[in-house]
Amino acid sequence: MTNQTPKVLFICKGNWFRSQMAAAIYNKLTSSNNADSVGTYTGASDEPEGQILEDLFKTPHFFEMMEGNGMNVRKNSTKRLQPQMLDEYDLVISMAEEPYIPDFLKNKEKVIWWEIENPTFVDQRIAEDTYEKIYNLVYKLITENQ
C-alpha cells in the first residue's frame, strides 16, 4: 500500500449493521471517506435495497453507541454488492456468511474474511460487543496497511 489511505469495501449480509459499523469506524480512524459498505443479500424481497438504517432497528442501542463514539449512521441506506464494485477498492473485507456469499465474492483473491456474528436482534450488549470486535479489526487493518 502507498501512504494514501486505502479504499476499503466492507461487506455483510444485509448492510444494516456490521458493514455499516466497520465503514464508519474506518472513516473516523482514517479521517477519510475511503470506506463504503454493502450487503450480499440486500435487494432480496425481504431486505429491499435503499432502506434507511434508523427504520430497521427496533431499539436505539446501535445508534446511541455509534453516536457516543462520534459517528452518526442513522440516515445511511442499504446497498447491494455488485461484482464490479470489487475492482473499485484496494481492500475488500467480507463478514457475510454462507449461504449469502455469491460465487464472485468467494473466488476473489483480495477478499479478507472476518468472522463477526450476524445478530438477529441488536441490544446494548450486542452493539457494544460487536463494536469492540470490529473496532479492533479495523484498527489492525489500518496499522498493517500504513
N, C-alpha and C positions, 0 to 999 in steps of 0.2 A: 504494500500500500504506500501511497505517497503521503506527504504531510497534510494533504487535504482530508477533510472528514469524509470517509466513505459513505456512499449512498447505500442504505440498507432497506430491504423489504422484509417486514415481519408478517408471518402468515399463521393463522389459526383456522379453526373450522368455520365459525360464524362471523368473525371480525367484529365482535361486540365486547370483548373483554381482554383476553391475553395479548393479542397482537396490537390492539389499540394502546394498551398499557405499555408494552415494550417500545413502541414507536414514540410515545410521549416521553418516556424516560430517556431514550436515546437522544431525542431532540433537545431535551433540557440539559443533559450532561454534556453534550457537544456544542451547546448554544447554536444549534443549526436547525434547519428544516429538512435534513437529509434522510429522514426515515419516514416511511409510509407503512400502512398496514392494510391487509386484505384477508379475505376468507375463502376457503376452498368450497364451502357449502353455501355461501351467501348467494342468493339468487334462486335458490330452490323455493318451491311453493310455500313451504313452512318457514322460510327465512328469506323474505324478499330483500333484494338489494336496495340500498338507499334509506334504510331505517335510521332514524336519529337515535343515538345511544340513550339519551335520557328517557326515551319512550320504551326502552327494552327492559329496564330494571324495575323490579317490584320493590326494592329497598334502595335507600340513598347511600349505602355504605361505600360502594365503589367510588362514587363521585366525591363524597366527603373525604375519603382517604387520598384520592388523587389531588384534590384542591388543597388539602392540608400539606401536600408536598409540592405545591406550586404549579400544578398542571390542571387545566380545565378541558375535559374531553366530552362534556355534556352534549354539545352540538355536532360532534363528529358523526359521520354517517357511514354505514357499512358499504363495503365494496367487494366485488368478486374478483378472485385471481384469474387472470388471463395468461396463456402461455407466453406471449410476447413480453409481458412485464418482467419476466426473469432476466432478460437481457439488458434491462434498463438500470440495473443495480449492481454495485460492486459485491455486495453480500446479500444472501437470501437466508433468512432464518425461519424455519418452519416448526410450529408447535402442533400442527394438525396431526390427527391420529387416524389409523385405519377405522373405518373404510372410507374416510374422507380425504384421501390423498390421491390426486389424479396421477396417472402414469407419467405425464410430462414433468411432474414435480419429483417423483420417485427417482427418475433417471437423470436428473440434472446434477452434475458434479459439484457445482458451487453451493449447493444447499447444505446448511448446517442444521442439524436436528436437535431441538431442545425438548425434553420431556417435562412438560408442565401440564398438570391435570386440567381438564376442561370441566368446570363445575356446572351442575345443573341449576344451582342457586347460589347467589353471592351474598353472604352476610359479612359482618365486620371482620371476623377471624379469617375467612377465606380471602377477602380483599387484601388484608394485611399480609397474610402468608404468601399469597401469590405475588404481591408487590415486592416483598423481600427477595423471593427466589428470582424473579425477573430482573430486579434492580442489580443483584449480584452478577447475573449472567451478562447483562448489558454492560456493566462496569468492566467486567473481564474482557468482553468483546472489544470495547473501546481501547483499553490499555494494551491489548495484544495487537491491535491494528494501527498503532501510532507510529 
